[in-house]
Amino acid sequence: MMGEMETYRASDGAELAFRDEGPHGLGIPLLFVHGWQADGTVWGALVACLREHHRVITVDLRGAGASSAAPGPYDLDKYSNDLTELIPSLDLDPVVVVGHSMGAAIAQRFAIDNPEAVEGLVLIAPVPASGMPMSAKTLEMFRGLPGNAEKTAAWLKLLTLREPATEVTKLLRDAAAGIRPDVALQAFESWQSANFANEAATIETPTLILAPSGDRPEFAREKVADIIAGSRFEVLSEVGHYAPLERPNAIATRIEEFLAEL
């Protein structure tokens, strides 16, 4: 069970949602940023492993979850700006940002925009700052997912190595269903065509990259680890793209070790 939802008001008046759990004033806070067609609930299993000893904040990005009523734009820059406005309201300077998939691209953008506020980055199955090149057929497939429950369910099945528990399947489907098609499509175009690798190469923040073995880890090494100088790269064995749902305990342990080294 995750903590109660709270909201903050962005500079454009939008009400954006987050959960703030765990002890305050004990170590560096952890800010969790979810991926595409998801919301903050996907972090539940991992947060449960960490919140006893760490302050953990999970956000529902603009247009997702309890932030679904917020207006656009829905792109990496706006998502980063929203996090920038959250930081002072919760006194999260410094913070360690943990991002999954699209959320990892947002985390990189945020670290570039706020180098003094970010103490560390943990990028799980990351979308690179250079975007994700796709064939015309793959682009068509992704663009056909939003608003199509059947296609989305089939796609979600590909994101774990093993058949997930019923409640996990429901969680993922509900999160995707809570995002309007226009929101999902705009966000997709933003991360798929991202083009700020030159800026990502300037990141000096300690960075841990966790690449699932079932999710083209060599691509993450080449397009993310090799771009961020001094980053640490590890392959997570026996997991797919949604590693935080498949091996939350292992990832929590690795995050703990990373925090101890900061």
C-alpha positions as CSV (number, residue, x, y, z in Angstrom):
1,M,0.0,0.0,0.0
2,M,1.4,3.4,-1.0
3,G,1.0,6.6,0.9
4,E,-1.7,9.1,0.5
5,M,-1.8,11.4,-2.5
6,E,-0.9,15.0,-2.1
7,T,-0.9,17.8,-4.7
8,Y,1.1,20.9,-5.5
9,R,0.3,23.8,-7.9
10,A,2.6,24.4,-10.8
11,S,3.3,27.9,-12.1
12,D,0.6,27.5,-14.8
13,G,-2.0,26.6,-12.2
14,A,-2.1,22.9,-12.8
15,E,-2.6,20.6,-9.8
16,L,0.0,17.9,-9.9
17,A,0.0,14.9,-7.7
18,F,2.7,13.1,-5.6
19,R,3.2,10.8,-2.6
20,D,5.7,11.6,0.1
21,E,6.6,8.7,2.3
22,G,9.3,7.6,4.8
23,P,11.3,9.5,7.4
24,H,12.3,13.1,6.7
25,G,15.7,14.4,7.6
26,L,17.3,11.0,7.2
27,G,19.7,10.9,4.3
28,I,19.1,12.2,0.8
29,P,15.5,12.1,-0.4
30,L,14.6,9.8,-3.4
31,L,12.4,11.1,-6.2
32,F,10.9,8.5,-8.4
33,V,9.8,9.3,-12.0
34,H,7.7,6.8,-13.9
35,G,7.7,6.0,-17.6
36,W,5.3,6.2,-20.5
37,Q,1.7,4.9,-20.2
38,A,2.2,4.6,-16.5
39,D,1.8,6.6,-13.2
40,G,3.4,6.6,-9.8
41,T,1.7,3.4,-8.6
42,V,4.2,1.3,-10.7
43,W,6.9,2.1,-8.1
44,G,4.9,0.6,-5.2
45,A,6.9,-2.6,-4.8
46,L,10.3,-0.8,-4.9
47,V,9.1,2.0,-2.6
48,A,8.0,-0.6,-0.1
49,C,11.5,-1.9,0.1
50,L,13.0,1.6,0.7
51,R,10.5,3.8,2.6
52,E,11.4,2.5,6.1
53,H,14.8,4.1,6.0
54,H,14.5,6.7,3.2
55,R,12.2,9.6,2.3
56,V,10.7,8.6,-1.0
57,I,8.6,10.8,-3.3
58,T,6.7,9.4,-6.2
59,V,5.1,11.7,-8.8
60,D,2.2,11.3,-11.2
61,L,3.5,13.2,-14.2
62,R,1.4,15.8,-15.9
63,G,-1.5,14.1,-17.7
64,A,-1.1,10.8,-15.8
65,G,-2.7,9.2,-12.8
66,A,-4.1,11.8,-10.3
67,S,-2.4,14.5,-12.4
68,S,-4.5,13.5,-15.5
69,A,-6.5,16.8,-15.5
70,A,-3.4,18.9,-15.9
71,P,-3.1,20.7,-19.3
72,G,-0.2,20.2,-21.7
73,P,2.3,20.4,-23.1
74,Y,3.2,16.8,-22.3
75,D,6.9,16.5,-23.1
76,L,10.2,16.0,-21.5
77,D,10.9,19.7,-21.0
78,K,7.6,20.3,-19.3
79,Y,7.9,17.2,-17.1
80,S,11.4,18.5,-16.0
81,N,10.0,21.9,-15.3
82,D,7.3,20.4,-13.2
83,L,9.8,18.5,-11.1
84,T,11.9,21.7,-10.8
85,E,8.9,23.4,-9.3
86,L,8.3,20.5,-6.9
87,I,11.8,20.6,-5.4
88,P,11.6,23.8,-3.4
89,S,8.0,23.2,-2.3
90,L,9.1,19.9,-0.6
91,D,12.7,21.0,0.3
92,L,14.2,18.3,-1.8
93,D,17.6,20.0,-2.5
94,P,19.6,17.8,-2.8
95,V,17.8,14.8,-4.2
96,V,18.6,11.5,-5.9
97,V,16.3,11.0,-8.9
98,V,15.3,7.4,-9.9
99,G,13.8,7.2,-13.4
100,H,12.4,4.3,-15.4
101,S,12.2,4.2,-19.2
102,M,10.8,7.6,-20.3
103,G,11.2,8.7,-16.6
104,A,15.0,8.1,-17.0
105,A,15.1,10.5,-20.0
106,I,13.2,13.0,-17.8
107,A,15.7,12.4,-15.0
108,Q,18.6,13.2,-17.4
109,R,16.8,16.4,-18.6
110,F,16.2,17.4,-15.0
111,A,19.8,16.8,-14.0
112,I,21.0,19.0,-16.8
113,D,18.5,21.7,-15.8
114,N,19.2,21.5,-12.1
115,P,22.8,20.3,-11.6
116,E,23.1,21.7,-8.1
117,A,20.0,20.0,-6.9
118,V,20.7,16.5,-8.1
119,E,23.0,14.4,-5.9
120,G,22.7,11.2,-7.9
121,L,20.8,9.6,-10.8
122,V,19.5,6.0,-11.0
123,L,18.4,5.2,-14.6
124,I,16.5,1.9,-15.0
125,A,15.8,0.6,-18.5
126,P,16.5,4.2,-19.7
127,V,15.3,6.0,-22.8
128,P,18.4,7.7,-24.1
129,A,18.8,11.5,-24.4
130,S,19.2,10.8,-28.1
131,G,15.7,9.2,-28.3
132,M,14.7,5.8,-29.7
133,P,15.1,5.2,-33.4
134,M,12.3,3.0,-34.7
135,S,11.2,1.5,-37.9
136,A,8.1,2.7,-39.6
137,K,6.3,-0.5,-38.5
138,T,7.4,0.0,-34.8
139,L,6.3,3.6,-34.9
140,E,2.9,2.6,-36.2
141,M,2.6,0.0,-33.4
142,F,3.4,2.5,-30.6
143,R,1.2,5.2,-32.1
144,G,-1.7,2.6,-32.2
145,L,-1.5,1.8,-28.4
146,P,-3.0,4.8,-26.7
147,G,-6.8,4.4,-26.4
148,N,-6.7,0.7,-27.5
149,A,-7.0,-1.5,-24.4
150,E,-6.5,-4.7,-26.3
151,K,-3.3,-3.6,-28.1
152,T,-2.0,-2.1,-24.9
153,A,-2.6,-5.3,-22.9
154,A,-0.6,-7.2,-25.5
155,W,2.2,-4.7,-25.4
156,L,2.4,-4.7,-21.6
157,K,2.8,-8.5,-21.7
158,L,6.1,-7.9,-23.5
159,L,7.6,-5.7,-20.8
160,T,8.2,-8.4,-18.2
161,L,10.2,-11.6,-18.7
162,R,7.7,-13.7,-16.7
163,E,4.0,-13.6,-16.5
164,P,3.2,-11.0,-13.8
165,A,0.8,-11.5,-10.9
166,T,-2.8,-10.6,-11.6
167,E,-2.7,-7.5,-9.5
168,V,0.5,-6.3,-11.3
169,T,-1.2,-6.8,-14.7
170,K,-4.2,-4.8,-13.5
171,L,-2.0,-2.0,-12.1
172,L,-0.3,-1.6,-15.4
173,R,-3.4,-1.7,-17.5
174,D,-5.2,0.7,-15.2
175,A,-2.3,3.2,-15.3
176,A,-2.3,3.1,-19.1
177,A,-6.1,3.4,-19.3
178,G,-6.0,6.5,-17.1
179,I,-4.0,8.5,-19.7
180,R,-5.8,10.2,-22.6
181,P,-4.6,9.1,-26.1
182,D,-3.6,12.7,-27.0
183,V,-1.5,12.9,-23.8
184,A,0.2,9.6,-24.5
185,L,0.9,10.4,-28.1
186,Q,2.4,13.8,-27.4
187,A,4.6,12.2,-24.7
188,F,5.6,9.4,-27.1
189,E,6.7,11.8,-29.8
190,S,8.8,13.7,-27.2
191,W,10.8,10.8,-25.9
192,Q,11.0,8.9,-29.1
193,S,12.5,11.9,-30.9
194,A,14.6,13.3,-28.0
195,N,17.7,15.0,-29.1
196,F,19.8,16.3,-26.2
197,A,22.6,13.8,-26.1
198,N,25.2,16.5,-26.3
199,E,23.8,18.1,-23.2
200,A,23.6,14.7,-21.5
201,A,27.4,14.3,-22.1
202,T,27.9,17.2,-19.7
203,I,26.2,15.5,-16.8
204,E,28.7,15.2,-13.9
205,T,26.2,13.8,-11.4
206,P,27.1,10.3,-10.1
207,T,24.9,8.0,-12.2
208,L,24.0,4.4,-11.9
209,I,22.5,2.7,-15.0
210,L,20.6,-0.5,-14.5
211,A,19.9,-2.3,-17.8
212,P,17.5,-5.3,-17.8
213,S,19.0,-8.4,-19.4
214,G,15.8,-8.9,-21.5
215,D,15.7,-5.3,-22.7
216,R,18.6,-4.8,-25.1
217,P,21.2,-3.9,-22.4
218,E,23.9,-3.2,-25.1
219,F,21.7,-0.4,-26.4
220,A,21.6,1.2,-22.9
221,R,25.4,0.9,-22.6
222,E,26.0,2.5,-25.9
223,K,23.4,5.3,-25.9
224,V,23.4,6.1,-22.1
225,A,26.3,4.8,-20.2
226,D,28.9,5.7,-22.9
227,I,27.4,9.2,-23.1
228,I,27.4,10.1,-19.4
229,A,31.1,10.1,-18.4
230,G,31.9,8.2,-15.2
231,S,28.5,6.5,-15.0
232,R,28.3,3.0,-13.7
233,F,26.6,0.4,-15.8
234,E,25.1,-2.9,-14.6
235,V,23.0,-5.6,-16.3
236,L,20.0,-6.8,-14.2
237,S,19.7,-10.6,-14.9
238,E,16.4,-12.4,-15.6
239,V,14.2,-9.4,-16.0
240,G,12.5,-7.4,-18.7
241,H,11.8,-3.8,-19.2
242,Y,9.7,-3.5,-16.1
243,A,12.5,-4.6,-13.8
244,P,11.2,-2.6,-10.8
245,L,8.1,-4.8,-10.8
246,E,10.0,-8.1,-11.4
247,R,13.0,-7.6,-9.0
248,P,12.2,-4.8,-6.6
249,N,14.3,-6.2,-3.8
250,A,17.4,-6.6,-5.9
251,I,17.0,-3.0,-7.3
252,A,16.4,-1.6,-3.8
253,T,19.7,-3.3,-2.6
254,R,21.6,-1.7,-5.5
255,I,20.1,1.7,-4.8
256,E,21.1,1.4,-1.1
257,E,24.7,0.5,-2.2
258,F,24.7,3.5,-4.6
259,L,23.5,5.9,-1.9
260,A,26.2,4.6,0.5
261,E,28.8,5.6,-2.0
262,L,27.6,9.1,-2.6
